[in-house]
């Protein structure tokens, strides 16, 4: 007998017929002799609908009240799922985040899990009841409902799997696993049978939408295996696990991209100690994540600084930087949202030279100019003009032989 935590995303529970389909799948798993804990997202599009409702009241809704509103989406799906199970004669019980409880900090709309007490779930499991947990939500020390940010149901599922000592956390979605790149852009993309936590973490941070980044961090920290698979197929998906020697034989595992990028350049910044801290401090205080940073030294005691942020933070970041630039005596601030980031990822890159050079050459062959470069041990990222994104992805996927598994 295994203990499985199974998470189903919004497309898997988009309507009552799909909820019944998921119910049948879960019941089949339980009848095979497994204990199952189910984590559900809101129905596809529901969270966006609720946010739009809030913004029809105020363009910048109060974060605490927005959390209260958004958390209702998962409340609907878990209650319907539990009803569907009982309609089949199988006992199931819905749990909201505060009923477990899933304890978080107080950063509304982007809370982080601090502790989970799984005793209520363990009791239900011992009684033969299927616990059905609302993903994406928790409760802070003041008793306020919190939400974990976009993709937070993945994090809920992995954190619950860790706290329960589950054998595996299964993430069910509308794709059959993790692919070498986006199949919508590159039809020759292949499903990856096994990928390391570190590679998956890089892919999530670089724009791959299969798993939320904090869920991978949880899994890696506690060595919790994740099985990414399709709700609507019985095929094996992709296992996200600890790195092994076989993974190092593949130089490049995947090509990822993100169009959610914006670039800000601060021209003629005084080149002296403390300037960077003064420039980026207010950005950090505003909880804006900065990705790539490049500094170009000019003649004299001046430098140019360029960095990227998410498009959703662009206007806010630009406004902050414009004010800060005046304070530090910088000459000009420029912004650009027509960019994208393409990346190659692979643990095999650690022990092989020339991977970055090959990437640059492939982009050059296709007339794609590189605007910025960032590297780590297992990834190389390039910022390019957004209009070349699809071409770059296909060229890199073919250039590294990923359709044949040669990466």
C-alpha positions, 0 to 999 in steps of 0.5 A, spaced: 500 500 500 502 506 498 500 513 500 499 518 494 498 525 494 494 527 487 493 534 485 489 536 479 489 543 476 484 547 473 483 544 467 482 537 470 476 540 474 473 545 469 466 542 470 462 537 473 463 532 468 470 533 469 470 533 476 466 526 476 472 523 471 477 525 476 473 522 482 473 515 478 480 516 477 481 517 484 477 511 486 480 507 482 487 508 485 484 507 492 481 501 490 487 498 488 489 498 495 492 505 496 491 511 500 489 517 497 489 525 499 486 529 493 488 537 492 484 541 487 485 547 484 479 552 482 475 551 476 479 553 469 478 561 469 475 561 476 481 565 479 481 570 473 474 571 474 474 573 481 480 577 480 476 581 475 470 582 480 475 585 485 478 590 480 471 592 478 470 594 485 477 597 485 483 597 481 488 595 486 483 591 491 485 590 498 490 584 498 487 581 505 480 581 502 482 579 495 485 573 498 478 571 502 475 572 495 480 568 491 480 562 496 472 561 494 474 558 487 478 552 491 472 551 496 467 550 490 471 544 487 473 540 493 466 540 496 463 538 489 468 533 488 467 530 495 459 530 493 461 526 487 465 521 491 459 520 496 454 519 490 458 513 488 458 510 495 465 513 497 467 517 503 470 523 502 471 530 506 473 537 504 478 541 508 479 548 507 486 551 508 485 553 515 481 547 517 488 542 517 491 547 518 496 550 513 500 555 516 503 561 512 506 568 513 502 574 512 504 576 505 497 576 502 496 573 495 503 571 495 504 567 502 509 562 504 507 555 508 511 555 514 508 549 518 502 544 516 499 539 522 497 533 518 493 530 524 486 531 521 488 528 514 491 522 518 485 521 522 481 521 516 485 516 512 485 511 518 477 512 517 478 510 510 476 517 508 479 521 502 481 527 504 480 533 499 484 539 500 483 546 497 490 548 494 493 555 493 490 557 500 492 557 508 491 561 514 496 566 518 497 567 525 492 572 525 487 567 523 486 571 516 485 567 510 492 567 505 493 565 498 500 562 495 500 565 489 499 563 482 500 555 481 500 555 489 496 548 489 502 545 486 506 547 492 500 545 497 500 538 494 508 537 495 508 540 502 502 536 504 506 530 501 512 531 505 508 533 511 504 526 511 510 522 509 507 520 502 511 515 497 510 520 491 506 527 489 502 526 483 501 532 479 495 531 474 495 536 468 493 537 461 499 535 458 503 528 459 509 530 462 515 535 462 517 536 454 524 538 451 520 544 449 513 547 448 510 542 443 505 548 441 512 551 438 516 545 436 511 539 434 518 535 435 518 536 442 519 529 446 516 527 453 522 527 458 521 520 462 526 523 468 528 529 470 532 532 476 530 537 481 535 542 479 533 542 472 526 542 473 527 548 478 531 552 473 526 550 468 520 553 472 524 559 474 525 560 466 518 560 464 516 553 463 509 552 466 508 545 468 510 546 475 510 552 480 517 553 482 516 553 490 513 546 489 520 544 486 524 547 491 519 543 497 520 537 493 528 538 492 529 540 499 525 534 502 527 529 496 519 528 495 518 524 488 514 528 483 510 525 478 507 529 472 502 526 468 496 527 464 489 527 467 486 524 461 491 519 459 493 513 463 500 513 460 506 514 465 509 522 465 515 525 467 518 523 474 522 529 478 527 526 482 534 526 485 540 527 480 543 520 477 549 519 473 545 517 467 542 524 467 549 527 466 550 523 459 545 528 456 548 535 455 542 539 454 535 536 457 530 542 455 529 549 451 525 554 455 522 561 454 519 566 457 515 572 454 514 575 461 520 579 461 521 587 461 528 590 461 530 597 464 536 600 463 539 606 467 544 610 463 550 614 466 550 611 473 556 614 478 560 608 479 562 608 486 561 603 492 554 603 494 550 605 488 548 598 486 545 597 493 541 604 493 539 603 486 536 596 487 534 596 495 527 600 493 526 595 488 527 589 493 523 593 498 517 593 493 517 585 493 519 586 485 524 580 483 530 582 479 532 577 474 538 578 469 543 584 471 548 587 467 553 593 468 557 596 462 563 601 465 563 607 461 570 612 460 570 616 467 567 614 473 560 612 470 557 606 468 550 603 465 546 598 469 541 594 465 536 589 469 530 585 467 523 584 471 517 580 470 512 584 465 507 585 471 512 589 475 515 593 469 511 599 470 512 599 478 519 598 477 520 603 472 517 608 476 521 606 482 527 606 478 526 613 475 525 616 482 532 613 485 536 615 478 534 622 480 537 621 487 543 617 485 545 622 479 544 618 474 542 621 467 537 617 464 532 611 464 530 607 459 525 601 458 523 595 453 517 590 454 518 587 447 523 582 449 523 575 451 528 570 454 530 563 451 534 558 455 537 551 455 538 547 461 541 540 463 545 537 468 550 535 463 553 542 462 557 542 468 562 537 465 562 539 458 565 546 455 562 549 449 555 549 450 554 556 451 558 557 444 554 553 441 548 556 443 550 563 441 552 560 434 545 557 433 542 564 434 547 567 430 546 562 424 538 564 424 540 572 425 537 573 432 541 578 436 543 577 443 541 582 448 543 580 454 546 573 457 546 569 464 549 563 466 549 558 471 552 551 472 546 548 468 543 553 464 544 559 459 539 564 458 539 569 452 535 575 452 532 576 445 527 581 441 520 577 442 518 577 435 524 571 434 522 567 440 519 561 436 524 561 431 529 561 437 526 555 440 525 551 434 532 552 432 535 551 439 531 544 440 534 542 433 541 544 434 542 540 440 538 534 437 533 534 442 528 531 438 532 525 437 534 525 445 542 527 443 542 533 447 
